[in-house]
Amino acid sequence: MLQEVERWLDRRSWSAADRPLDRLLAAKRSAGDRGTVSVVLPALDEEATVGAIVRTVRDELMSGPVPLVDELIVLDSGSTDRTAEVSARAGARVVHRDEILPDLPAAPGKGEVLWRSLLVTSGEIVCFIDADLRDFDARFVHGIVGPLLTEPGVQLVKAMYDRPLETGDTVVPAGGGRVTELVARPLLNLHWPLLAGFVQPLGGEYAARRSLLERLPFPVGYGVELGMLIDALNTVGLDALAQVDVGVRHHRHQDGQALGRMAATIYRTAQVRLARGQLVRPVLTQFHRGADGGFEPSTHEVAAEERPPMITIPEYLAARATRRTG
């Protein structure tokens, strides 16, 4: 791992517990208008989970003794189930994607919804939370909003967490995040090694200052998280980026074909940015939970050496000739 990334991990990686709620509330009040917070849940057919997320945010971070969140919006991207009804009943403001910029036909995809959400939110800090999370904890919000309230130099904060793979009664503790491990992490390590320290680069839970978000392009599909991370690095630099440990993420898992489509979109997003010219650094950093409960990096060389065609090896040609004559 680059020494700059090691220093960044020490300086810009925290736990949600590092910032108690009373400290965050005091920082928010001191910040005035700069501390206003909008939470956005992009949702497509999430009636089973979105209501519990909305209620938790409202009860613990809006109407309770710690009003950190000023605005909570569920942005419905065309649900055919009761997502909108459940969200509104739980206390969210529901906005339908096609109501925003109605003269511009909407492209399908999560990034399109996040991009349009900037037109219907007012907070100077915008926090995105996926709507398919189960066992939702308010740390997913106040954990990633916290550094933006207390650290003036921080512009974007990603959540980091364990992602168990849960299939029926079977649980693989660190089996989730397959596209991250197989596609995104290798791409970032090889081409954008300054981003190798992010534990969950594709995670859908992150917060950023509006002043940054409004300057970034938004890939319309699943590539939005990767594209935003790369573009934020190029726009504000590594030290303006951070991550916060919020525990464990439980959510609905995609099937193999859906993961394939996601992987292709993410690769294409990276390819567009690679066209600008990037060096390749053949090192991969991965993460695991350590004995102290934190995330520990391990770094591995990525083998790139190739052997020539066997037909060009004299010993092989000699052995072949011997077999033929024998």
Backbone torsions as a table, in degrees:
resi	resn	phi	psi	omega
1	MET	NA	141.1	177.6
2	LEU	-60.4	142.6	178.8
3	GLN	-59.8	-34.6	178.3
4	GLU	-62.1	-36.4	178.7
5	VAL	-72.3	-38.5	176.5
6	GLU	-60.6	-43.1	177.9
7	ARG	-65.4	-38.0	178.8
8	TRP	-63.3	-41.8	179.3
9	LEU	-59.2	-39.5	178.3
10	ASP	-71.2	-33.7	-172.2
11	ARG	-91.4	-32.3	-170.3
12	ARG	-122.6	19.3	175.1
13	SER	-118.9	125.1	-175.7
14	TRP	-134.4	174.7	169.3
15	SER	-107.8	151.8	177.6
16	ALA	-58.2	-29.4	-178.8
17	ALA	-70.8	-13.4	-179.3
18	ASP	-68.8	-19.5	-177.7
19	ARG	-125.9	94.8	178.4
20	PRO	-59.8	154.1	-175.6
21	LEU	-61.9	-35.7	179.8
22	ASP	-66.4	-33.3	175.6
23	ARG	-66.4	-41.2	-179.8
24	LEU	-65.9	-40.7	-179.7
25	LEU	-64.2	-40.3	177.5
26	ALA	-64.3	-40.8	179.0
27	ALA	-66.2	-38.4	178.7
28	LYS	-62.4	-46.0	-179.3
29	ARG	-64.7	-36.2	178.8
30	SER	-68.6	-31.2	-177.2
31	ALA	-76.2	-19.5	-179.0
32	GLY	63.6	-133.5	-178.3
33	ASP	-61.9	-27.9	180.0
34	ARG	-69.9	-13.3	-179.4
35	GLY	-102.7	11.1	178.1
36	THR	-71.5	139.8	-171.9
37	VAL	-125.1	126.8	171.8
38	SER	-111.9	132.6	175.0
39	VAL	-108.3	129.3	-178.6
40	VAL	-120.1	127.5	173.7
41	LEU	-111.4	103.6	172.7
42	PRO	-71.3	131.5	-171.7
43	ALA	-139.7	136.1	172.3
44	LEU	-140.3	105.5	178.8
45	ASP	56.9	58.0	-178.3
46	GLU	-120.8	35.5	-176.8
47	GLU	-61.0	-24.6	-176.3
48	ALA	-74.7	-22.5	-172.9
49	THR	-126.1	-26.1	-170.2
50	VAL	-64.7	-34.7	-177.8
51	GLY	-62.6	-43.1	-179.8
52	ALA	-65.0	-36.4	178.3
53	ILE	-65.4	-46.8	-179.8
54	VAL	-60.0	-46.2	-178.4
55	ARG	-62.3	-40.5	-179.9
56	THR	-64.0	-44.6	179.8
57	VAL	-63.8	-44.2	-178.6
58	ARG	-66.6	-46.0	-174.7
59	ASP	-70.5	-37.7	-172.5
60	GLU	-99.7	-23.2	-173.3
61	LEU	-127.4	4.4	178.7
62	MET	-128.6	-61.7	-174.3
63	SER	-90.7	-9.8	-179.2
64	GLY	-85.2	-162.1	-176.7
65	PRO	-75.4	-6.8	-178.9
66	VAL	-124.5	77.3	-176.3
67	PRO	-78.9	73.8	-179.4
68	LEU	-78.6	-31.8	-173.9
69	VAL	-98.9	129.6	-179.2
70	ASP	-95.7	-22.6	-170.7
71	GLU	-152.3	133.9	-179.9
72	LEU	-131.0	115.7	-174.8
73	ILE	-124.4	130.0	167.4
74	VAL	-98.5	119.0	-178.5
75	LEU	-103.0	104.3	-174.5
76	ASP	-83.2	122.4	-176.6
77	SER	-100.1	28.2	175.1
78	GLY	113.2	35.8	-178.6
79	SER	-63.6	144.8	175.1
80	THR	-106.3	-2.1	177.4
81	ASP	-101.9	-154.9	-175.4
82	ARG	-95.7	25.6	-178.5
83	THR	-54.4	-49.1	-177.1
84	ALA	-63.4	-44.7	-178.9
85	GLU	-64.0	-46.0	-179.8
86	VAL	-63.3	-41.0	-179.1
87	SER	-64.5	-45.8	-179.5
88	ALA	-65.3	-40.4	-179.9
89	ARG	-65.3	-32.2	179.6
90	ALA	-77.6	-14.5	174.9
91	GLY	116.5	10.9	178.1
92	ALA	-91.4	154.6	166.3
93	ARG	-83.6	123.9	-177.4
94	VAL	-101.5	126.9	176.5
95	VAL	-123.5	131.8	177.9
96	HIS	-89.4	136.9	-175.6
97	ARG	-49.0	-44.4	-173.4
98	ASP	-74.6	-7.9	175.0
99	GLU	-78.3	-16.5	-177.7
100	ILE	-97.4	128.1	-175.6
101	LEU	49.3	59.3	-173.9
102	PRO	-62.0	-21.6	179.1
103	ASP	-80.6	-8.8	178.4
104	LEU	-106.5	110.0	-179.5
105	PRO	-55.9	133.0	-176.3
106	ALA	-77.1	138.0	171.3
107	ALA	-86.8	145.0	177.2
108	PRO	-69.8	143.9	175.5
109	GLY	134.4	155.4	-177.8
110	LYS	-66.0	-41.9	-177.8
111	GLY	-60.6	-34.5	177.6
112	GLU	-60.7	-42.4	-179.3
113	VAL	-67.1	-43.7	179.2
114	LEU	-62.7	-41.8	179.2
115	TRP	-61.6	-47.0	-179.3
116	ARG	-66.9	-26.0	-178.5
117	SER	-63.0	-24.0	179.6
118	LEU	-64.3	-23.1	-179.9
119	LEU	-81.3	-17.1	-175.5
120	VAL	-118.6	9.3	175.0
121	THR	-112.6	157.3	-177.5
122	SER	-122.1	-11.9	-176.5
123	GLY	-67.3	147.7	174.8
124	GLU	-79.3	-15.8	170.7
125	ILE	-117.7	125.8	-178.7
126	VAL	-115.2	127.9	-176.4
127	CYS	-117.5	121.7	179.2
128	PHE	-101.0	132.3	179.4
129	ILE	-133.4	126.9	177.0
130	ASP	-64.7	145.6	-173.5
131	ALA	-92.0	4.1	-178.8
132	ASP	-103.4	14.4	-178.1
133	LEU	-75.0	139.4	174.1
134	ARG	-108.1	157.4	-178.3
135	ASP	52.0	46.2	-173.1
136	PHE	-66.9	139.6	178.9
137	ASP	-121.6	140.4	-178.9
138	ALA	-60.9	-17.2	176.5
139	ARG	-57.9	-28.8	180.0
140	PHE	-62.1	-24.3	177.0
141	VAL	-95.9	-61.0	-173.4
142	HIS	-68.9	-23.9	177.4
143	GLY	-63.9	-44.0	-176.3
144	ILE	-89.1	-21.2	174.5
145	VAL	-76.8	-30.1	-174.1
146	GLY	-50.4	-53.6	-179.1
147	PRO	-61.3	-27.8	179.0
148	LEU	-73.2	-21.1	176.8
149	LEU	-88.7	-27.7	-172.3
150	THR	-110.7	-16.2	-176.5
151	GLU	-121.1	100.4	-175.6
152	PRO	-58.8	-27.3	-177.4
153	GLY	-82.0	-9.8	-177.3
154	VAL	-86.4	134.8	-177.2
155	GLN	-113.6	-31.0	-177.3
156	LEU	-145.0	137.2	-177.8
157	VAL	-130.8	126.1	176.0
158	LYS	-101.3	144.6	170.9
159	ALA	-78.5	145.3	169.4
160	MET	-125.0	150.5	-172.5
161	TYR	-169.7	168.5	168.6
162	ASP	-80.4	145.9	178.7
163	ARG	-127.3	87.7	176.6
164	PRO	-68.5	147.6	174.4
165	LEU	-96.7	114.0	-174.4
166	GLU	-113.4	112.1	179.4
167	THR	-126.4	105.4	-175.1
168	GLY	62.8	-124.5	178.9
169	ASP	-92.8	2.1	-177.8
170	THR	-96.8	130.7	178.8
171	VAL	-126.5	121.4	172.8
172	VAL	-102.8	111.1	-168.6
173	PRO	-51.9	-41.6	-178.1
174	ALA	-120.1	31.7	-173.7
175	GLY	-88.5	-8.3	179.2
176	GLY	-79.6	177.8	178.7
177	GLY	70.1	39.9	-175.7
178	ARG	-67.1	-39.2	178.2
179	VAL	-68.3	-34.3	175.5
180	THR	-59.4	-50.7	-174.4
181	GLU	-72.6	-34.0	-173.9
182	LEU	-91.8	-22.3	-175.8
183	VAL	-124.8	-60.0	-170.6
184	ALA	-67.5	-46.7	-176.5
185	ARG	-64.7	-44.7	174.8
186	PRO	-59.8	-42.2	179.5
187	LEU	-59.9	-46.8	-177.7
188	LEU	-66.5	-43.2	-178.9
189	ASN	-64.0	-38.0	-177.1
190	LEU	-78.5	-37.2	-171.1
191	HIS	-111.2	-28.7	179.2
192	TRP	-130.2	66.2	-172.5
193	PRO	-61.6	-18.8	175.7
194	LEU	-65.4	-19.2	179.6
195	LEU	-97.0	9.3	-176.5
196	ALA	-67.1	-16.0	-178.3
197	GLY	-82.5	-6.3	-179.1
198	PHE	-78.3	124.1	-178.5
199	VAL	-72.2	-41.6	-178.7
200	GLN	-126.7	73.6	-176.5
201	PRO	-64.7	-25.3	-179.3
202	LEU	-98.7	3.3	-177.8
203	GLY	-59.3	143.1	-178.2
204	GLY	-88.0	6.4	-179.4
205	GLU	-110.5	107.5	179.3
206	TYR	-158.2	158.0	-179.8
207	ALA	-131.9	150.6	-178.1
208	ALA	-153.1	159.6	173.8
209	ARG	-73.6	139.3	178.4
210	ARG	-56.5	-37.6	-178.4
211	SER	-60.6	-24.8	173.6
212	LEU	-85.2	-48.8	-176.3
213	LEU	-56.9	-37.4	-176.7
214	GLU	-72.7	-9.4	178.0
215	ARG	-101.5	-3.5	-175.6
216	LEU	-101.9	143.4	168.6
217	PRO	-72.7	153.6	179.2
218	PHE	-120.9	106.9	168.6
219	PRO	-55.2	137.8	-170.7
220	VAL	-75.8	-20.4	-175.0
221	GLY	-108.0	-146.1	-176.0
222	TYR	-68.0	-12.2	179.5
223	GLY	-78.2	1.6	-172.6
224	VAL	-62.2	-40.8	-178.2
225	GLU	-67.5	-43.9	178.6
226	LEU	-64.2	-47.4	-179.1
227	GLY	-60.9	-41.3	-178.8
228	MET	-65.6	-39.6	-179.9
229	LEU	-64.6	-46.0	179.7
230	ILE	-64.3	-45.7	-177.2
231	ASP	-69.0	-33.8	176.3
232	ALA	-66.3	-40.0	176.2
233	LEU	-58.6	-45.7	-178.7
234	ASN	-69.5	-25.3	-175.5
235	THR	-88.0	-44.8	-173.4
236	VAL	-121.6	-8.1	177.7
237	GLY	88.9	162.1	-173.6
238	LEU	-62.8	-40.1	-174.2
239	ASP	-67.1	-15.3	177.2
240	ALA	-86.7	-1.7	180.0
241	LEU	-108.2	150.6	-176.9
242	ALA	-152.9	171.0	175.4
243	GLN	-145.5	151.2	-177.1
244	VAL	-133.5	132.7	178.4
245	ASP	-78.2	119.9	-179.9
246	VAL	-116.0	10.0	173.4
247	GLY	107.5	-114.1	-174.1
248	VAL	-128.1	137.5	178.5
249	ARG	-108.4	118.8	175.4
250	HIS	-108.7	128.3	-177.4
251	HIS	-158.7	174.1	177.8
252	ARG	-74.4	135.9	-179.1
253	HIS	-99.7	144.9	179.8
254	GLN	-83.8	155.3	175.2
255	ASP	-80.0	174.5	-174.1
256	GLY	-59.4	-41.0	-178.3
257	GLN	-68.6	-39.1	177.3
258	ALA	-63.5	-39.7	177.3
259	LEU	-63.8	-36.2	177.3
260	GLY	-62.6	-42.7	178.0
261	ARG	-64.8	-39.7	178.5
262	MET	-63.2	-44.5	-179.5
263	ALA	-61.9	-41.6	-180.0
264	ALA	-63.8	-41.1	179.1
265	THR	-64.6	-41.7	-180.0
266	ILE	-66.8	-41.0	177.3
267	TYR	-62.4	-41.9	179.2
268	ARG	-63.6	-39.5	177.0
269	THR	-60.4	-43.2	177.6
270	ALA	-65.7	-39.0	-178.0
271	GLN	-61.4	-41.4	178.0
272	VAL	-58.8	-41.3	-178.8
273	ARG	-76.7	-29.7	176.0
274	LEU	-66.3	-24.7	178.7
275	ALA	-62.5	-19.5	177.9
276	ARG	-76.0	-14.4	178.9
277	GLY	101.9	108.2	178.8
278	GLN	-137.3	145.6	174.2
279	LEU	-81.4	157.2	177.0
280	VAL	-105.7	126.8	175.4
281	ARG	-115.8	110.2	-170.2
282	PRO	-78.9	62.6	178.8
283	VAL	-138.4	139.6	179.4
284	LEU	-122.9	127.0	174.7
285	THR	-107.8	128.9	177.0
286	GLN	-120.4	168.6	-175.1
287	PHE	-130.8	147.5	173.6
288	HIS	-145.5	158.3	176.5
289	ARG	-70.7	130.2	178.9
290	GLY	-93.6	177.7	-178.0
291	ALA	-64.0	-25.9	-179.6
292	ASP	-87.1	3.3	177.8
293	GLY	92.1	-9.4	179.4
294	GLY	-93.2	176.6	177.3
295	PHE	-88.1	131.0	-179.9
296	GLU	-115.3	134.5	179.4
297	PRO	-87.1	148.5	168.4
298	SER	-133.1	135.9	-172.1
299	THR	-115.3	138.7	-176.0
300	HIS	-135.1	142.2	172.7
301	GLU	-70.3	142.4	176.0
302	VAL	-100.2	111.9	-175.9
303	ALA	-64.8	129.8	179.6
304	ALA	-125.9	-6.6	-178.6
305	GLU	-67.2	142.2	177.9
306	GLU	-124.2	146.7	172.7
307	ARG	-89.3	146.4	179.5
308	PRO	-73.1	166.2	176.1
309	PRO	-54.8	137.2	-176.4
310	MET	-59.0	-27.9	-178.5
311	ILE	-65.0	-13.5	179.3
312	THR	-94.4	-1.1	-177.3
313	ILE	-92.6	119.2	-177.1
314	PRO	-55.8	-41.5	-179.0
315	GLU	-61.8	-35.9	178.8
316	TYR	-68.2	-43.1	178.8
317	LEU	-62.1	-39.6	179.2
318	ALA	-66.3	-42.5	179.7
319	ALA	-64.8	-38.2	179.3
320	ARG	-65.2	-42.2	179.4
321	ALA	-63.5	-37.4	179.4
322	THR	-66.1	-42.0	179.8
323	ARG	-62.5	-37.9	-178.3
324	ARG	-69.0	-39.0	-177.3
325	THR	-83.3	-19.8	-179.6
326	GLY	-76.7	NA	NA
